[in-house]
Every structure is written in structure tokens, then in C-alpha cells.
Amino acid sequence: MTFIVLAFLFALVNASSWIQYPPNGFATMTHYDLPSGYIASCACTGKSTNYPTSAMNQMAFGSAVAYGSACGKCFNLTLLNTFLSDPPFYPPTSKSIVVKVTDLCPLSTTGWCNATQEGPNQAGNYLNFDLAYPSSAIPDDFFPSNASLYGYTDFGVWNISYQSVDCSNWAGWKDEGALGSVTNLGPESACCPDNPSGNVNDTCPSYSDHNGIAPDTRTSGSPSTISSSGLFVLSVSLLTVYTLL
């Protein structure tokens, strides 16, 4: 059964085009655990985890593994309302955060990262930002709640608005050690631009499509390398998928 599901997902990737999304729009937001210092799919430096980062759903990320066109991009994300709670919760004050995309959220048959060019996720959105949270870079009370009404504090899924922004707005911008990719991997397997503009000289191609050589984005700050096991270049969620093989 596991083989059939994985075969379906790989066929879906091959049959689908990457999602082309506008610079500003609406999306869903979830969150996932990313250990401090972890080297995720784009191979951005471990120090990038000291600042707000996010994974993006695979078909918008632009690759099924390693780096895609979304790597290094920065977005301002604003909470609108909860999706699953009844009634929806609308926060009394607006909360926003600027994140840098460093990871991918794998395509699935269900869930919030399953949008393709042919159809959105169950909230009607083609983008999902999977925020690395909890994180020392994000206040514990970033996600507002009303425990007395709902009986819990983590709503799980939020409707949000997003705006593409210059990465100079990201909290890690002035920390050279948080910018770029790890030093012991070259463009053949790592790509994390400081501030991608869409130009081939500063934007990652799709690793899955093998459609070009990535720019050399190795950090000019303090050395940042991958653990000797080599597994840390993969995202937490991808490791989960591969474990099923």
C-alpha cells in the first residue's frame, strides 16, 4: 500500500507543472518542528534557524527534493483567521511575520501541502507556508488564541495573506552567518540565495527538473557545515517519507 501511494505521488509530480503564484495573495499557514541548527532542503546555513523560516508546499516550492525556485525567498505573512475551528477565530489585533523559505513541505494526497496546478488544498489555497515553530526566533504568543471559548490554544491551520518582500526585511538579514548555503556543499546540491530576484544569477532552478546549474550561494559569513552523517541536508518531513520505502 505504501508503495502504491508513493508511486502515485511521484507520478503526480511528473504530470504536474509547478504552481505559478502571484507576488501577493492568500494562503494557509501550518507549523512544524525544525531543530535549531538543522540544515533543511535548500541547505541554508544552520544559523538561519535563529530567525523566522518556513517550508513551502512542494508544487509551489518548485522541486520534489533539495532546492527549488522558492529557496531563499522572503514573505511577509499576516494572520487572518483560523480555518478549522467553529466558529472561526479572528484575532483582535493583526499579527505579521517575515519569513525566509528554507525547506519544502512534501506533496501528499491529503493535508495542507497537497495543492497542485490542477487544484488547491482543502482551504481553497494554492500556497501553504509551514512555519518553523516553536522557535527561539518567534514569540511564544505569536499565534493568538481564546482557550476559554475553544478549550485549546493551538488552532493548527490559519488563513493568511502573504506579500513577497525584499529579504532586507528579514530579521536575519544583517547576520552574515545566517545568509547563504552551507560551505561544504556546492551548487550541485545546495542553493539558498540571500535575496533572490528571479534572475538566473541569484535564483535557484528546480533540482527535480535538472534545468540549470544553481548559483553558488555558499555563505560568506562564519563556516556552516553539515553533520558527518550527511542526512541533515534533507528536510524532517522528507525523511519521514523516505523511511516508508
C-alpha positions as CSV (number, residue, x, y, z in Angstrom):
1,M,0.0,0.0,0.0
2,T,2.8,2.4,0.9
3,F,4.5,1.7,-2.5
4,I,1.2,2.5,-4.3
5,V,0.8,5.8,-2.5
6,L,4.4,6.8,-3.2
7,A,4.2,5.8,-6.8
8,F,1.0,7.9,-7.1
9,L,2.7,10.9,-5.6
10,F,5.8,10.7,-7.9
11,A,3.5,10.2,-10.9
12,L,1.6,13.3,-9.8
13,V,4.8,15.4,-9.6
14,N,5.8,14.3,-13.1
15,A,2.4,15.0,-14.5
16,S,2.0,18.4,-12.9
17,S,3.7,21.7,-13.5
18,W,5.0,23.8,-10.6
19,I,2.4,26.3,-9.3
20,Q,2.9,29.8,-10.6
21,Y,1.7,32.2,-7.9
22,P,1.4,36.0,-7.7
23,P,3.7,38.0,-5.5
24,N,0.9,38.8,-3.1
25,G,-2.2,36.8,-2.2
26,F,-3.8,34.4,0.2
27,A,-2.6,31.1,1.6
28,T,-2.8,28.8,4.6
29,M,-0.3,28.5,7.4
30,T,0.6,25.5,9.5
31,H,3.6,24.9,11.6
32,Y,6.2,22.1,12.2
33,D,9.2,21.3,14.4
34,L,12.6,22.2,12.9
35,P,15.5,21.7,15.3
36,S,17.9,24.6,15.9
37,G,20.8,24.4,13.5
38,Y,19.1,21.9,11.2
39,I,20.1,22.0,7.5
40,A,16.8,21.7,5.6
41,S,16.1,21.1,1.9
42,C,17.7,24.3,0.5
43,A,20.8,23.7,2.6
44,C,20.6,27.2,4.0
45,T,23.1,27.7,6.9
46,G,22.2,26.2,10.3
47,K,22.3,29.7,11.7
48,S,19.3,30.6,9.6
49,T,17.2,28.8,12.2
50,N,18.0,31.6,14.6
51,Y,15.5,33.6,12.6
52,P,12.0,33.0,11.3
53,T,11.9,30.4,8.5
54,S,9.3,28.5,6.7
55,A,8.7,25.5,4.4
56,M,6.5,25.9,1.3
57,N,4.3,23.3,-0.3
58,Q,6.2,21.2,-2.8
59,M,4.5,22.2,-6.0
60,A,4.9,25.9,-5.2
61,F,8.4,25.3,-3.8
62,G,9.5,24.1,-7.2
63,S,11.2,20.7,-6.6
64,A,10.4,17.3,-5.0
65,V,13.8,17.2,-3.2
66,A,16.7,19.5,-2.4
67,Y,16.3,23.0,-3.7
68,G,13.6,24.7,-5.7
69,S,12.8,28.2,-7.0
70,A,11.3,29.3,-3.7
71,C,14.6,28.8,-1.8
72,G,15.7,31.9,-0.1
73,K,12.6,34.0,-0.9
74,C,11.2,36.2,1.8
75,F,7.5,36.7,2.5
76,N,5.5,38.9,5.0
77,L,2.8,36.6,6.4
78,T,-0.3,38.1,8.2
79,L,-2.7,36.0,10.2
80,L,-6.3,36.5,9.2
81,N,-8.5,33.8,10.9
82,T,-8.5,30.1,11.8
83,F,-9.7,27.6,9.3
84,L,-10.7,24.5,11.3
85,S,-12.3,26.0,14.4
86,D,-16.0,26.5,14.8
87,P,-16.6,29.4,14.8
88,P,-13.5,30.8,13.1
89,F,-11.3,32.8,15.4
90,Y,-10.4,36.3,14.3
91,P,-7.5,37.8,16.3
92,P,-8.3,41.1,17.9
93,T,-5.0,42.6,16.6
94,S,-3.2,41.8,13.4
95,K,0.0,39.8,13.6
96,S,2.6,39.5,10.8
97,I,6.0,37.9,10.4
98,V,8.6,38.0,7.7
99,V,10.0,34.5,6.9
100,K,12.7,33.1,4.6
101,V,11.8,29.9,2.8
102,T,14.4,27.2,3.6
103,D,12.5,24.0,3.3
104,L,9.8,22.1,1.4
105,C,6.6,20.6,2.6
106,P,6.2,17.3,0.7
107,L,3.3,16.7,-1.6
108,S,0.6,14.4,-0.2
109,T,-2.7,13.0,-1.2
110,T,-4.3,14.9,1.8
111,G,-3.3,17.6,4.1
112,W,-2.3,21.2,3.6
113,C,0.6,20.8,1.2
114,N,-1.3,18.9,-1.4
115,A,-2.2,21.7,-3.8
116,T,-1.1,21.3,-7.5
117,Q,-1.6,23.4,-10.5
118,E,-4.8,21.4,-11.1
119,G,-6.4,22.2,-7.8
120,P,-6.0,23.9,-4.4
121,N,-5.8,22.5,-0.9
122,Q,-9.0,22.0,1.1
123,A,-8.9,25.6,2.2
124,G,-9.0,26.7,-1.4
125,N,-5.4,27.9,-1.5
126,Y,-2.6,27.0,-3.7
127,L,0.1,28.0,-1.2
128,N,0.8,26.7,2.2
129,F,3.5,28.1,4.5
130,D,4.7,25.6,7.1
131,L,6.2,27.9,9.8
132,A,9.2,26.5,11.7
133,Y,7.6,26.9,15.2
134,P,8.1,26.7,18.1
135,S,11.3,28.7,17.6
136,S,13.5,31.0,19.6
137,A,13.1,33.5,16.8
138,I,9.3,33.7,17.2
139,P,7.5,34.8,20.4
140,D,5.6,32.0,22.2
141,D,2.4,34.0,21.9
142,F,2.7,34.7,18.1
143,F,-0.4,32.6,17.5
144,P,-3.3,34.2,19.4
145,S,-6.0,32.1,20.9
146,N,-9.1,32.0,23.1
147,A,-8.7,29.0,25.4
148,S,-11.8,29.9,27.4
149,L,-14.0,29.7,24.3
150,Y,-12.4,26.8,22.4
151,G,-10.8,24.8,25.1
152,Y,-7.4,24.7,23.4
153,T,-4.7,27.2,22.2
154,D,-3.2,25.7,19.0
155,F,-5.6,26.1,16.1
156,G,-3.3,24.2,13.7
157,V,-4.3,25.9,10.5
158,W,-4.7,29.6,9.7
159,N,-5.9,31.6,6.7
160,I,-3.3,34.2,6.0
161,S,-2.3,36.8,3.5
162,Y,1.2,36.9,2.0
163,Q,3.3,39.5,0.4
164,S,6.7,38.9,-1.4
165,V,9.2,41.2,0.2
166,D,12.9,42.1,-0.1
167,C,14.9,39.9,2.2
168,S,16.4,43.0,3.8
169,N,13.2,43.0,5.8
170,W,14.0,39.5,7.3
171,A,15.3,39.6,10.9
172,G,18.5,37.6,9.8
173,W,19.5,40.0,7.1
174,K,22.3,41.6,9.0
175,D,23.8,38.3,10.2
176,E,26.1,37.1,7.5
177,G,26.3,33.7,9.1
178,A,22.5,33.2,8.6
179,L,22.7,34.0,4.9
180,G,23.6,31.7,2.1
181,S,24.1,27.9,2.0
182,V,26.5,25.7,3.9
183,T,30.1,25.9,2.8
184,N,30.8,22.2,2.2
185,L,28.1,21.8,-0.5
186,G,28.4,23.3,-3.9
187,P,25.7,24.4,-6.4
188,E,25.1,20.8,-7.4
189,S,23.3,20.1,-4.2
190,A,22.7,23.4,-2.3
191,C,21.1,26.7,-3.1
192,C,20.0,29.4,-0.7
193,P,20.2,32.9,-2.2
194,D,20.5,35.9,0.2
195,N,17.8,37.9,-1.7
196,P,16.6,36.1,-4.9
197,S,15.1,38.5,-7.5
198,G,14.1,36.0,-10.2
199,N,17.3,36.4,-12.2
200,V,19.1,33.2,-13.0
201,N,22.2,34.6,-11.3
202,D,20.5,34.8,-7.9
203,T,17.6,32.4,-8.0
204,C,17.5,28.6,-7.7
205,P,16.4,26.4,-10.5
206,S,14.4,23.2,-9.9
207,Y,16.6,20.4,-8.6
208,S,14.0,17.9,-9.8
209,D,13.9,19.3,-13.3
210,H,17.7,19.4,-13.7
211,N,17.1,22.6,-15.6
212,G,20.2,24.5,-14.9
213,I,23.1,25.0,-12.6
214,A,22.3,26.8,-9.4
215,P,24.1,30.0,-8.4
216,D,26.9,29.5,-5.9
217,T,25.2,30.7,-2.7
218,R,27.7,29.4,-0.1
219,T,27.8,31.7,2.9
220,S,30.5,34.4,3.2
221,G,29.9,34.5,6.9
222,S,31.0,32.1,9.6
223,P,31.6,28.5,8.3
224,S,28.5,26.4,8.3
225,T,28.7,22.7,7.5
226,I,26.6,19.6,7.5
227,S,26.9,16.9,10.1
228,S,29.1,14.0,9.0
229,S,26.0,11.8,8.6
230,G,25.0,13.8,5.6
231,L,21.4,13.3,6.4
232,F,20.8,16.8,7.7
233,V,20.5,18.1,4.1
234,L,17.1,16.6,3.9
235,S,14.1,18.1,5.5
236,V,12.5,16.4,8.5
237,S,9.3,15.7,6.5
238,L,11.2,14.2,3.6
239,L,13.0,11.8,5.9
240,T,9.6,10.7,7.2
241,V,8.6,9.9,3.6
242,Y,11.8,8.0,2.8
243,T,11.5,6.0,5.9
244,L,8.4,4.4,4.4
245,L,10.4,3.0,1.5
